[in-house]
Amino acid sequence: MIENAEKFFALYERDEQLRARVAEAEACYPGSLEIREGVVENVLLPIAEELGLPFSVKDLRAYETRMKLRRIKPAGIPEEGEEIEDPYHYWLLDYGWEENDEAVRSFRETAR
């Protein structure tokens, strides 16, 4: 249901009330990296489901990886170990979750 994650975040970017609702629910959790998946499961996913756009943590991780790869493409192909600045806020990837190294390697290979 990666498509639902994409639709949810398109709505999230347009709807100030939705962003406020998510931020209010998220504020109930201290900023601990260890519970980030729990925050996603208990805050983001229920709101998405209420809106008729259910998706899973796995779907979110796949969506964010795809978005990150799309966003770094215009900046060029990063050299091994090089970081490319990405101002986009990711729910999982920005919070200590590993990037999909295989996807990054595959992107580098196909982009060359």
C-alpha positions in Angstrom: 0.0 0.0 0.0 2.8 2.3 -0.8 0.3 4.3 -2.9 -1.7 5.0 0.2 1.4 6.4 2.0 2.0 8.6 -1.1 -1.6 9.8 -1.0 -1.4 10.4 2.7 1.7 12.5 2.6 0.4 14.5 -0.4 -2.6 15.3 1.8 -0.4 15.9 4.8 1.6 18.5 2.8 -1.5 20.4 1.7 -3.6 20.2 4.9 -2.5 22.4 7.8 -5.1 20.9 10.2 -3.9 17.4 9.4 -0.3 18.4 10.1 -1.4 20.0 13.4 -3.3 16.9 14.4 -0.3 14.6 13.7 2.0 17.0 15.5 -0.3 17.1 18.6 -0.5 13.3 18.8 3.3 13.0 18.2 4.0 15.5 21.0 2.7 12.9 23.5 5.8 10.8 22.7 9.3 12.0 23.9 11.8 12.3 21.0 13.4 8.9 21.6 14.7 7.2 18.5 14.1 3.8 20.0 10.3 4.3 20.0 10.1 5.9 16.5 8.4 2.8 15.0 5.9 2.9 17.9 5.2 6.5 17.3 4.5 5.7 13.6 2.3 2.8 14.6 0.4 4.7 17.3 0.1 8.1 15.7 0.6 8.2 12.0 -0.9 4.9 10.9 -4.2 5.2 12.8 -4.7 8.7 11.4 -4.0 7.5 7.9 -6.4 4.6 8.4 -9.1 6.9 9.6 -8.7 8.9 6.4 -9.1 5.7 4.4 -5.4 5.5 3.5 -4.1 2.5 5.5 -0.4 1.6 5.1 2.2 -0.3 7.2 5.6 0.6 8.7 7.1 -1.5 5.9 5.1 0.5 3.3 6.3 3.8 4.9 9.9 2.7 4.9 9.6 1.7 1.2 7.9 5.0 0.3 10.5 7.0 2.2 13.4 5.2 0.5 11.9 5.7 -2.9 11.3 9.4 -2.1 14.9 9.8 -0.8 16.3 8.3 -4.0 14.1 10.6 -6.1 15.2 13.6 -4.2 19.0 12.9 -4.4 18.9 12.2 -8.1 18.8 15.9 -9.2 21.8 16.5 -6.9 23.8 13.9 -8.8 25.2 10.6 -7.9 26.8 10.7 -4.5 30.3 9.2 -4.1 30.7 6.3 -1.8 30.4 7.7 1.8 29.3 11.1 0.6 26.1 12.6 2.1 23.7 14.7 0.1 21.7 17.3 2.0 18.0 16.5 1.8 15.7 19.0 3.6 12.7 16.7 3.4 11.4 15.3 6.8 11.2 11.6 6.8 9.3 9.7 9.6 11.7 6.8 9.7 14.8 7.6 7.7 15.6 10.8 9.6 15.3 9.2 12.9 18.1 6.8 13.0 16.7 4.2 10.7 19.1 2.7 8.3 18.9 3.5 4.6 18.3 0.7 2.3 21.9 0.2 1.2 21.0 -2.2 -1.6 18.6 0.4 -3.1 21.2 3.1 -2.9 23.8 0.8 -4.6 21.3 -0.1 -7.3 20.5 3.6 -7.8 24.2 4.4 -8.2 24.7 1.6 -10.7 21.7 2.5 -12.9 22.4 6.2 -12.8 26.0 5.8 -14.1 
